[in-house]
Amino acid sequence: MSTIEHPRVLASTRQWFALGVLMLPTLLVSIDNTVLSFALPSIARDLRPSAAAQLWIVDAYPLVLAALLVAMGNLGDRFGRRRMLLIGASGFGVVSVLAATAQDAAWLIAARVLLGFFGAMIMPSTLSLLRSLFVDRRQRRLAIAIWATGFSAGSAVGPLVGGVLLEHFWWGSVFLIAVPFLLPLLVFAPLLILESKDPAPGPFDLVSILLSMLALGPAVYAIKSIATEGFGVVPVLLIAVGIAAGTLFVRRLLKQDNPMLDMKLFRVPSFSGAVVVNLVSVFSLVGFLFFITQHLQLVVGLSPFDAAIALAPGTVVIIVAGLAIVPVVRRIRPGYLMAFGLSLSLVAYASVAIVGGGTTTLSLILAFCVLGAGIGAAETLSNDLIISSVPADKAGAASGVSETAYELGAVLGTAVLGSILTASYRSSVVIPGSVTGADATAARETLGGAVEVASTLPGAVGDSLLASARAAFDSGVVVTSWVAAALMAVAITVTLVTLRKPRG
């Protein structure tokens, strides 16, 4: 019996231009995830946040994103993905200006929360619109590779953009980059992209949305609390609340006929395994950026611009690896390739941990390049598997899951590894006896605070504090890197088990 060959439905030039337009918010939201890495020392000097507030300044944005992405993906399926994209882009631009003019840490944290709210409207829409723009599997894989590469590269470019801006402007300028990204989007998206939606969307489930937020928020806050204040009754209760809310969330969705998120998708190994890889890849990238940016500026003493240039080779590697993996996956199983990508992350972290106090700028650059090669490949393949494992009309919800994994990885990368680093620093730093009061507290909480305080002290005392703070920070980096390497080993095992069968 002969097999009927169906002609490939190829994308037009207009659709490839539409991909370029969709890359604008993708780059913006991913840059916003890490652009604060280089701005943190400036913010610490200007706003003098506590250690917990400093972590919240970083994490408030991706935490809200992670909590709302599935819900916003569902709303996009229901009311229109292009409509959600344009509403989110408009709100994101306005709130970016508010963040740039923040007068204290609380103001900045609140602005980051709102940025997360509007960013959650943007990200599921971009990936799900790709599904409707590119019908052919090969072209869609290339489009997703470009999208995923832009997403990963944006996270790595964030510090570079921040470094360039901070060389010439105040720290609030890192938020104003939203304007040149969003104006072209608002002009060209209505012209190049057709509206798409799910003809039979699931119900808008407010209870499930609240449960998803209760599952994430308390758990992350507990991790931060443990890092800054130690174990106590409150963190344990918060973790219990998160676990209970997560359990209720899953049970509620399993009982519904047409849920906002089909939990049965997680029974598909290619889907659930790809989600894990997505989360762990971003966890690895953001966690690494959290300490390398501070080390380059506050320990090595590089300017923001020079430190950003030092990370440029790793950023290029992420882009190249994300695109180069597309032809390779046709010959090698994606599970093996993703496990290899995570192995490179393990090697990068292990190398930093082994070198320890002898870490040089060159060794950090090389480690970031190795990590970038793995991240670029793993992100492309995991996003392709996630979006290809579901029917086209559920692309928004699946995109929400993909982005939730990404943002949750960003949250945990900072919350877990950042909290371990903070706890190790605070337990190791030695404050000179002549430093007391608010100065002692600031120096003990963060390396940025110690550098600022040291600059106001007499020569010998300031040098002593600075040397102790830098040594404590680098010892914390060693501990953090070993923890990250161990987590990568677990993730590699999970990837090999769950993604043995899917082929490219």
C-alpha positions in Angstrom: 0.0 0.0 0.0 1.4 3.4 -1.0 1.7 6.2 1.6 0.1 9.5 0.7 2.7 12.3 1.0 1.0 15.5 2.3 2.6 18.7 1.1 4.5 20.8 3.7 2.7 24.0 4.6 5.6 26.4 4.8 5.6 29.8 6.5 5.6 33.0 4.4 8.0 35.9 4.7 5.4 37.8 6.7 5.3 35.0 9.3 9.1 35.1 9.7 8.9 38.8 10.2 6.2 38.1 12.8 8.7 35.9 14.6 11.0 38.9 14.7 8.3 41.0 16.3 7.6 38.2 18.9 11.3 38.1 19.8 11.1 41.7 21.1 9.0 40.9 24.2 10.8 37.6 24.6 14.1 39.3 24.8 12.7 42.1 27.1 11.2 39.8 29.7 14.2 37.5 29.8 16.6 40.4 30.0 14.5 41.8 32.9 15.1 38.5 34.8 18.8 39.1 35.1 19.4 42.8 34.3 19.4 43.6 38.0 22.4 41.3 38.5 24.8 44.2 37.8 22.5 46.9 39.2 22.3 45.2 42.7 25.5 46.8 44.0 24.3 50.3 42.9 20.9 49.6 44.4 22.5 48.3 47.6 24.5 51.5 47.9 21.6 53.8 47.1 18.5 52.2 48.8 20.4 50.2 51.5 18.0 47.2 51.4 18.3 44.3 53.9 19.6 41.0 52.7 16.0 39.7 52.5 14.8 42.8 50.7 17.7 42.5 48.2 16.6 38.9 47.4 13.0 40.1 47.0 14.0 42.8 44.6 15.4 40.1 42.4 12.8 37.5 42.9 9.5 39.4 43.2 9.3 39.7 39.4 9.9 36.0 38.4 7.9 34.8 41.4 4.7 36.6 40.2 5.5 35.5 36.6 5.7 31.9 37.7 2.5 32.1 39.7 0.4 33.7 36.9 1.8 32.3 33.7 -0.5 29.3 33.4 -3.5 31.4 34.3 -2.6 34.1 31.8 -1.9 31.4 29.2 -5.5 30.1 29.8 -6.9 33.7 29.5 -5.0 34.1 26.2 -6.6 30.8 24.9 -10.0 32.2 25.9 -9.9 35.9 25.0 -7.2 36.0 22.4 -3.4 35.6 22.5 -2.6 38.7 20.5 -4.9 40.7 22.7 -3.2 39.5 25.9 0.2 40.3 24.3 -0.7 43.9 23.6 -2.3 44.5 27.0 0.7 43.0 28.8 3.2 45.0 26.7 1.4 48.3 27.4 1.3 47.7 31.1 4.9 46.5 31.2 6.1 49.7 29.7 4.2 52.0 32.1 5.4 50.1 35.2 9.0 50.0 34.0 9.0 53.8 34.3 7.7 53.5 37.9 10.4 51.0 38.7 13.1 53.3 37.3 12.0 56.1 39.7 11.8 54.0 42.9 12.8 55.9 46.0 13.1 52.9 48.4 13.3 49.1 48.4 9.6 48.7 49.1 8.7 50.8 46.1 11.0 48.9 43.9 9.7 45.5 45.1 6.1 46.7 44.4 7.0 47.8 40.9 8.7 44.4 40.3 5.5 42.7 41.3 3.5 44.6 38.8 6.1 43.9 36.1 5.6 40.3 36.8 1.9 40.6 36.5 2.1 42.2 33.0 5.0 40.0 32.0 2.8 37.0 32.7 0.5 38.2 29.9 3.3 38.5 27.4 5.3 35.3 27.6 2.6 32.5 27.1 1.2 34.6 24.2 4.6 34.7 22.3 5.2 30.9 22.4 1.6 29.9 21.7 1.4 32.3 18.7 4.5 30.6 17.3 2.5 27.4 17.2 -0.2 29.0 15.1 2.3 30.9 12.8 4.4 27.8 12.0 2.5 24.7 11.0 5.4 22.7 9.5 7.2 20.8 12.2 10.7 21.5 10.9 10.1 25.2 10.5 8.4 25.3 13.9 11.4 23.7 15.5 13.7 26.3 14.0 11.3 29.1 15.1 11.2 27.7 18.6 15.0 27.3 18.5 15.3 31.0 17.7 12.7 31.9 20.3 14.4 29.8 23.0 17.8 31.0 22.1 16.6 34.6 22.4 15.1 33.7 25.8 18.2 32.1 27.1 20.5 34.7 25.5 18.3 37.5 26.9 18.9 36.2 30.4 22.6 36.3 29.8 22.5 39.6 27.9 20.7 41.2 30.9 24.0 41.7 32.8 25.7 43.0 29.7 23.0 45.6 29.1 23.0 46.5 32.7 26.8 46.9 32.7 26.7 49.3 29.7 23.9 51.4 31.1 25.3 51.6 34.6 28.6 52.8 33.2 26.9 55.9 32.1 23.6 56.3 33.9 21.9 55.6 37.3 20.6 52.2 38.2 17.0 53.0 37.3 18.0 53.2 33.6 18.0 49.3 33.4 14.2 49.4 33.6 13.8 52.0 30.8 15.1 49.5 28.2 11.5 48.3 28.0 10.5 51.4 25.8 12.6 50.7 22.7 11.5 47.0 22.8 7.8 47.6 23.3 7.0 50.5 21.0 7.8 48.5 17.8 5.8 45.5 19.2 2.7 47.7 19.7 3.0 49.1 16.2 3.8 45.9 14.1 2.1 43.1 16.1 -1.5 44.1 14.9 -0.2 44.3 11.3 1.7 41.0 11.1 0.1 38.7 13.6 -3.5 37.4 13.3 -5.5 36.8 16.5 -5.8 33.2 17.7 -7.6 31.5 20.5 -8.9 28.1 21.7 -12.4 27.4 20.4 -13.3 25.4 23.5 -11.2 26.9 26.4 -11.2 25.6 29.9 -13.1 27.7 32.6 -11.5 30.7 34.2 -10.8 29.1 37.6 -10.0 31.8 40.2 -9.7 29.2 43.0 -7.0 27.3 41.1 -5.1 30.5 40.3 -5.1 31.4 44.0 -4.0 27.9 45.0 -1.1 28.1 42.5 0.1 31.4 44.0 -0.2 29.9 47.5 1.9 27.0 46.5 4.8 29.1 45.2 4.8 32.3 47.3 5.0 30.9 50.9 7.6 28.2 49.9 10.0 30.8 48.3 9.5 33.2 51.2 10.3 30.4 53.6 13.6 29.6 51.8 14.6 33.3 52.0 13.6 33.4 55.7 15.7 30.4 56.5 18.7 31.9 54.7 18.5 35.3 56.5 17.1 34.3 59.9 17.6 30.6 60.3 15.1 27.8 60.9 12.0 28.7 62.9 8.3 28.0 63.2 7.2 30.5 60.6 9.3 29.0 57.7 8.2 25.5 58.5 4.5 26.6 58.5 5.0 28.5 55.2 6.5 25.4 53.6 3.5 23.3 54.9 1.1 25.9 53.4 2.9 25.7 50.0 2.8 21.9 49.9 -0.9 21.8 51.0 -1.9 24.4 48.4 0.1 22.6 45.7 -1.6 19.3 46.5 -5.1 20.9 46.5 -4.3 22.6 43.2 -3.4 19.3 41.5 -6.4 17.4 42.9 -8.8 20.2 41.8 -7.5 20.2 38.3 -7.6 16.4 38.0 -11.3 16.4 38.9 -12.4 18.9 36.3 -13.5 17.9 32.8 -11.9 20.8 31.1 -9.3 22.3 33.5 -7.3 25.4 32.9 -4.2 23.1 32.9 -4.6 19.5 31.9 -2.5 17.7 34.6 -2.7 14.5 32.6 -0.1 16.0 30.3 2.5 15.3 33.0 1.9 11.6 32.5 3.5 12.0 29.0 7.3 11.5 29.7 8.4 13.8 26.9 6.3 16.6 28.3 7.1 16.2 32.0 10.8 15.5 31.3 11.1 18.6 29.1 9.5 20.7 31.8 12.1 19.5 34.4 14.9 20.3 32.0 13.5 23.7 31.3 13.3 24.5 35.0 16.8 23.1 35.9 18.5 24.9 32.9 17.3 28.3 34.0 18.0 27.5 37.7 21.6 26.8 36.7 21.9 29.9 34.5 20.4 32.4 37.0 22.1 30.9 40.0 25.5 31.2 38.3 24.8 34.8 37.2 23.8 35.7 40.7 27.3 35.2 42.1 29.5 35.7 39.1 28.3 39.3 38.6 28.9 40.2 42.2 32.3 38.5 42.2 33.5 40.4 39.1 32.4 43.7 40.5 32.8 43.5 44.2 35.7 41.0 44.6 37.7 41.5 41.4 36.9 45.2 41.3 35.8 45.4 37.6 33.5 48.3 36.5 30.0 47.3 35.4 30.9 47.6 31.8 34.1 45.6 32.0 32.3 42.9 34.0 29.6 42.7 31.4 32.2 42.4 28.6 33.7 39.5 30.5 30.4 37.6 30.2 29.9 38.4 26.5 31.7 35.2 25.3 29.3 33.0 27.3 26.4 34.9 25.9 27.6 34.2 22.3 28.0 30.5 23.2 24.4 30.3 24.4 23.1 31.7 21.1 25.3 29.5 18.9 24.5 26.3 20.9 20.8 27.0 20.8 20.7 27.2 17.0 23.4 24.6 16.3 21.5 21.9 18.2 18.6 21.9 15.6 20.2 19.7 13.0 21.9 17.5 15.6 18.6 16.5 17.2 17.5 14.8 13.9 20.3 12.2 14.5 20.5 11.9 18.3 17.7 11.5 20.8 16.8 14.8 22.5 16.9 13.2 25.9 20.6 12.3 25.5 21.3 15.8 24.2 19.6 17.5 27.1 21.3 15.3 29.6 24.6 16.3 28.0 23.6 19.9 28.2 23.0 19.6 31.9 26.3 17.7 32.3 28.0 20.8 31.0 26.3 22.8 33.8 27.6 20.3 36.3 31.1 20.6 35.0 30.9 24.5 35.2 29.8 24.5 38.8 32.2 21.8 39.8 35.1 23.6 38.3 34.3 26.8 40.3 34.0 24.7 43.5 37.3 22.9 42.9 39.3 26.0 42.1 37.7 27.7 45.2 39.7 30.6 46.5 42.0 30.5 43.4 39.2 31.3 41.1 40.4 33.8 38.4 38.4 36.0 36.0 39.5 33.8 33.1 38.4 30.6 34.8 35.0 32.1 35.6 34.6 33.2 31.9 35.5 29.7 30.7 33.1 28.1 33.2 30.3 30.4 32.0 31.0 29.5 28.4 30.8 25.8 29.3 27.6 26.4 31.2 26.2 28.5 28.3 26.7 25.7 25.7 24.7 23.3 27.8 21.9 25.9 28.6 21.5 27.0 25.0 21.0 23.4 23.7 18.8 22.2 26.6 16.5 25.2 26.4 15.8 24.9 22.7 15.1 21.1 22.9 12.9 21.3 26.0 10.7 24.1 24.7 10.3 22.2 21.4 9.2 19.1 23.2 6.8 20.9 25.5 4.9 22.8 22.7 4.9 19.8 20.3 3.4 17.4 22.9 0.0 19.1 23.1 -2.8 19.8 20.6 -2.6 23.2 18.8 -5.7 24.6 20.6 -4.0 24.0 24.0 -0.8 25.8 23.0 -1.4 28.7 25.4 -1.7 26.5 28.4 1.3 24.4 27.4 3.3 27.6 26.8 2.2 28.7 30.3 3.7 25.5 31.7 6.9 26.1 29.8 7.2 29.7 31.0 6.2 28.7 34.5 9.1 26.2 34.6 11.4 28.9 33.3 10.4 31.5 35.8 10.2 29.0 38.7 13.8 28.1 37.8 14.7 31.7 37.9 13.1 32.1 41.3 14.7 29.0 42.7 18.1 29.8 41.2 18.2 33.0 43.2 16.2 31.8 46.2 18.0 28.5 46.8 21.6 29.3 45.6 21.4 32.9 46.6 20.1 32.0 50.0 22.8 29.4 50.5 25.4 32.0 49.5 23.9 34.6 51.8 23.8 32.3 54.8 27.4 31.1 54.2 28.6 34.8 53.8 26.9 35.9 57.0 28.4 33.0 59.0 31.9 33.6 57.8 32.4 37.4 57.6 34.3 39.0 60.4 33.3 42.5 61.3 36.0 44.7 63.0 35.2 45.6 66.6 35.2 49.3 65.8 32.4 48.9 63.3 29.0 48.9 65.1 25.4 49.8 64.7 23.8 50.2 61.2 27.2 49.9 59.5 27.9 46.5 61.1 24.4 45.3 60.2 24.8 46.4 56.5 28.3 44.8 56.3 27.1 41.5 57.7 24.0 41.2 55.5 25.5 41.5 52.0 28.8 41.9 50.2 27.6 45.1 48.6 26.8 46.5 52.0 30.3 45.6 53.3 32.0 47.3 50.3 30.0 50.4 50.9 30.7 50.5 54.6 34.4 49.8 54.0 34.7 52.8 51.7 33.8 55.1 54.7 36.2 53.6 57.2 39.8 54.5 58.0 42.4 52.7 55.8 43.4 49.7 57.9 39.9 49.0 59.3 38.3 49.4 55.9 40.9 47.1 54.3 40.3 44.4 57.0 36.5 44.5 56.6 36.8 44.3 52.8 39.3 41.4 52.9 37.1 39.5 55.3 33.9 40.2 53.3 35.4 39.1 50.0 36.9 35.9 51.5 33.5 35.1 53.1 31.7 35.7 49.8 34.1 33.4 47.8 33.9 30.7 50.4 30.1 30.9 50.0 30.5 30.6 46.3 32.3 27.3 46.8 29.6 25.9 49.0 26.9 27.1 46.6 28.7 25.6 43.6 28.9 22.2 45.2 25.2 22.2 46.0 24.4 23.3 42.4 26.6 20.5 41.0 24.8 17.9 43.1 21.4 19.2 41.9 22.6 19.0 38.3 23.6 15.3 38.8 20.1 14.6 40.1 18.5 16.4 37.1 20.7 14.5 34.6 19.4 11.2 36.1 15.8 12.4 35.9 16.3 13.5 32.3 17.8 10.1 31.2 15.0 8.2 32.8 12.0 10.3 31.5 13.3 11.1 28.0 14.7 7.8 26.9 12.2 7.2 24.1 11.4 10.5 22.4 13.3 10.9 19.2 14.1 14.1 17.3 
